[in-house]
């Protein structure tokens, strides 16, 4: 999901009648999104060529995303992200330069951010000598002036991917109670730490300066959201446990009667779910954390097979049932997911709560409900901190795998 370069580069890479006089050169491409007149969000793309076939990737620290769904007309290139409802539309200026826009349809028909891409590696942010060390855990407060929200900042040196010097290059992420900010990559320079990422759904930019043992910064999400934040080093800081945030408020049984991707009504529970462990995922295809959780769930389906039922209930931004089904089907196909998908309604936490009235509230997309063989809800996990969180994700996998194995081993009375 890093689009811009992606789309043009990807277009070159797709074998869809690409005009050879518009070929781009293989290598790293430095892409810059114009957040405003004075603020740029940088991303790195990589183009590789094998015989006459091109491959295009977006690189964010330890994450590599191959771009797909590419089209080309003369000197125009575009890449669609069907799951996220966004696309890149670009023009090849020459073999070393591309320009265009990232359109995020999910945020409205007129939401777009200009971008330019140039051939050749360029540091994501300006670099300079620095004695600043940011490795480790930080206690972070976003929007401290209005509606404070706590988070964990985790940073470490980046030592992979590129062939150039990694001096002062940093990777990391921010974890919140509802999910993480995915794979961030940045640079330490003098007294500053700057980080960015782009995944097709979000374009995140974190700027900060170190003063009196505190990082003071600004956070931009595309052009529509901007807040201040600060962080202090605190290796002991913890967020509330994700298994404690969403809980049952009554004993009302969980029953569903929703459209599946064949426009047929699917009922839960049913004969196929009887005496089997079931996971119900409350999600949306527009949500990167949901994408990460869906990949994890698919791994569990491969591991446990018919011993495990997985049902994803999707809440979508599309207006019609047909459009919602198309979005979810594309999401399922793109990720190769091998479990059941149902259409829950529009992308609204309140609407999700109407389908799950036994919960205190739906705090986050995704929310994962664990149901044992007897049909009893045993655990509810709020949000998802994915692979970009490193040790936190590993701990979640170990804990959840163990819990699933115990549920599957239980006998039904």
N, C-alpha and C positions, 0 to 999 in steps of 0.2 A: 503494500500500500503506500508507497511514496510516489506521488503521481507524476508530477510534471515530466521530469526526464523520462519517467516511465512511459508516459504515454507516447511521447514521440519515439523514444528509443524502442519501446516495446513494439510499436508499430513496425519499426524496421525489422524487429525480431520476428514478428508473426509472418507466416508465409502466405500472405494474402495479396499477392500481386504487387509487392512493393516495387516502386519505380527505382531502378538502380542509380539514376542520376541524382537521387536525393539521399543516398546512403550516408549514415553518420559513422564517424570513426569509432572503433572500439576504445575503451578506456574509461577512466573516471570522469564523471560530469558533475560540475559544481552547480547546483540549482538553488535559486534564491526566490522565496516568496515575499512579496511586498506587503507587509502587514499594515503599514501606513507610510507616509511620505519619508519618514526617517528610520524606520525599523524593518529589518529584513530577517526572515527565518530561513536559515540555510539547511540544505539536505544534500547528501551524496548519492549519486546514481552510478551504476556500473554497467557498461555495455560490453558484451563479449561476442565474438564471431567464430563460428565453427563452419568452415566451408562457406555456403551461402546463407546460413541460418544465423540470425542474431538472437542473443538472449539479454534481457534487460532486468536489472535488479535495483531495488532500493536498499540502502544500507543504513541501519541505525544501530551503532555499537555492535552487539552480538546478534542482532537480527538481520536476516537477509530475506527480502520479499521479491519474488519473481512476478513481474507484471504480466497480466493476461488481458483478454477482451480488448484487442487493439484493432483499430481501423485506420485507413489511409485514403485520402483523395487528393491527388496531385501533391502539393507541398503542405497539405494539412494533415495532422496526426491527432488521433484521439484515443483515449483509453477510458473505458467505463468500469466502474466498480459497482456492480449490480447489488451486492449485499449491502454496501454502505450508501448507495444512492448518490454517488458523486462521480465526476469524470474530469479528465484533463483534455483540453482542446488547445492544440499548439500549432505553430507554423515553423517550418524549418527555414531559418534565415540563410544558413549555409551549413557546411559540414561540421562547423565548430560552434554553432550557436543556434539556440531554439528559444522561442518566446511564445507566451500564451497565457491561459488562465486555468485555475482549478475551480470548477463549479461544484459546490456542495448542495445538491438539490434538496437534501434532507433539511437544510436550514432555510429553504425558500428558493423560488425560481430565479431570483436576482442576486443570490449570494455567490460571489466569485472573488478570487484573489489572483492578481497578476504574478507571473513567474518568468524568470529567464534562466537559461542553462547554457553553460559554456564548457567546452572540452578541456580536460586537464584537471588534475587534483589541485584543490585549494583548501587550505585549512577552513574547517567549518566556521570558525571565528578567528579574529586576529590573535596571534600568539606573541607572548613576550615572556621574558624571564620572570619567575615568581617563586617565592618561598612559601606560598599559601598551600596548605595541605587540607584537603576536604574529605579524604577517605574515611569511611565509617558511617555511623548513624547520627542523624540530626533530628531534633524535635522541631517540626515546622508548623507555623501558623499562617494559613492563607486568609486573606481578607480581614486582617486583624482590626481594621478600623470600623467595620460594619457588622459582618456576620462571621466571626472567627470559626475556622474549621481546622482541626488538628490533622497532621499527617506525619509520616516518617520519611525522611530523606536518606537514601542509601547511595553512596558514591564510592568508586574505586577507579584505579588507573585502567585505561583501555589498552590492551596489548594484542589484539587480534585484528584480522581483516586486511588492513592496509599494509603496503610494502614501505611506506614512508615512516619517518621518525615519529614515535608516539609520545615524545616529550610533552608533558602537561595536557595530554588528551585524556578525558574523563568519561566514564560511563556511569549510569545510575538510573534511579527512578524515584518517584514519590508514591508512597502507599497511603491510601485513605481507608476509611471503614467500608467504602462501597466499591473499591477497586484501585488499580494502579494507573500510572501515567505512561506505562509501557516502556520501551527501550529508548532511553535518552542518551545522547552523545554530545559532548561539549569540550570546552577548553578552559584551562586556568591561565589567566594572563594578568600580570601585576597583582592587583587586589581584587580581581573579578573572576566570577564563575558564570559561564553562559552555557546553556544546554538547549537542544532542540530535538524534535522528532516529527515525522510525518507518516501516517499509515493509511491514508485514503479516507478516513473518517474524521480524524483530528489533525490539526497542525499546531503543535505546542512549542512555545518559546519561553524559556526561563532566563531572565537576566538578574545578576546580583553582584553586590560589592561587599567586601568584608570590612566591618568597622567594629572595633571594641569587642572582639570575640563573637560577633554576630554577622550572619549573612543577611543583608537587606536587599530585597529584590522585587521584580515585577514579573507577572505571569500573563502571557497572552495565549488565548485559544482562538486561532484564526483572527478575524477582524471584529468578532462580535463580543468578545469577553476579555476583560483586563482587570486584574486585581493586584494589590501589593501583598508581599509576604515577607516573613523573616524566619530565620532558623538559627538554633543554638545547638552546639554539639551535646548530645545526651545519649550515651550508649545504652542506658537502661530504659529509655522511653518506650512505652507500649500503647497500642490502640486497643479499644475494646475488642474482645474475641469475636470473630465473624459468626460463630455458632450461637452467640448470645443476643444478637440484635433483633432478630425476627423470631417470634415464638407464638405458640398456640394460646388463644384466649377463650376457646370453648371446645367442646368435644364433637362439634358438627363434623360428620364424615366428609371426606373429600370426594366429590363426584363431579365429573366433567361430561359434557355432551357438546363437542365442538367439531367444526369442519376440519377434515384432514386435507392433504394436498391433492386429493382426487375429488374434492368437493362433496365428500360423503361424511355423514355424521359418525364420529368416533366416540364411544362411551368408555369412561373409566369409572370404576373398575369393570373388568370383563373376564371372560374365561381364560384369555392369554396371560393376564396379569395375576390370576389366582395362584397363591402359594409361591410367588416369586418376589424377589426384591425389586422395587421400582424406584427410579429417580425421576422426579418431575422438575424440569428446568423452566423457570419463568425468564424469558429472554426477548431480545429483538435483534434482527439481522443488522441493524444500524449501529450496534454496540460492540466496540472492539474487545471489551472484557468478556462479552458473551461469546465472541469468536474464539478467544483463548479457552474459555471453559468448554465450549463445544468440542474443540480438538481433544481436550483431556477426556471428556466423556466418551468420545469415539474410541480412544485407547482402552477405556474400561470395557466398552462393548466388545472389542476385539479380544480382550483378556477373558471375560466371563461368559461371553456368548449368550445362549438362551437362559442362563441362570439370572440374567439381569435385564429388566425392562427399563428403557430410557424414553421418556416422553418430553419433548420440548414444546412449550406453549408460547407462541410468538405474538408479540404485541408490536404492530407495525405502523409506520407513518403513512403508507398508502391509504387511499380513501375507500376503495372498493374491495370486496372480498377477492375478486379475481386478481386484482393488482397485488394484494397481500400474498396470495398463494404464489404468484409468479416470483415475488421477491424471495420468499422462503425457499421455493424450489431451486432457484438459482444459488442461493446460499448453501443449501444442502449439497447440490451437485458440485459446486466449486471446491468444497472442503471434503467431498467424498464421505459424508456422514451416513452412518448405517443405523439410524434409529428413527422413531416416529416423530413427526412434526404436526402440530395442530395450530389453528389460527385462533388466538385468544381475543383479539380486538385491536383497538388503536394503541399507540405508544403512550400509555398513561398509567402511572402507578395507582391512581384511584380506580381506573377500570380493571387493572389487574387484581386489586383487592376485592372487587365485586365478585370475581371468579373464585377467590380464595378467602372467604369471609371468616374462616377459622384462624387467620393470622392477625396479629396485632396491627401490622401494616406492611406494605411492600416498600422497603426502603431503597432497593437497588435493582436494576437489571444488570447482571443476572441474580436470581435467587434460586437456590437448589434445595429441594425437599427430598429427604430420604425416608422411604416407606418400607417397612419390613414385610415378611411373607404373610403375616396375619392382617396386613392392611393398616398398621399403626404407624403414624408419623413419629419417627425416632429422632430426627435431627433436621434443622433448617440452617443452611449456610448462606449468609448475605454477602453479595458482591463476589469479586474474584480477583485475586492478585496473582497474575500469571507469570510466565517464564522470565519476564523482564525484572522480577523481584529477586531472582537468584535463590538464596537460602530460604526465603519465606515460601516460595513456590515449592521447593524441594520438601520442606517440612509439611506443607499442605498435602502433597502427593502421598508421602509416607503415612500420614495420619489418616487420610481418607481411604487409601488402599486397604489399610489394616481394618478400618471400620467396615468397609464393604465385604471383605473376606469373612469377618465375624457375622455379619447379617446373613450372608449366603450359607454359612455353616450351621445356622440355627435350624432347629427342627420345628415344624408346625404342629401345634397341639390339635 
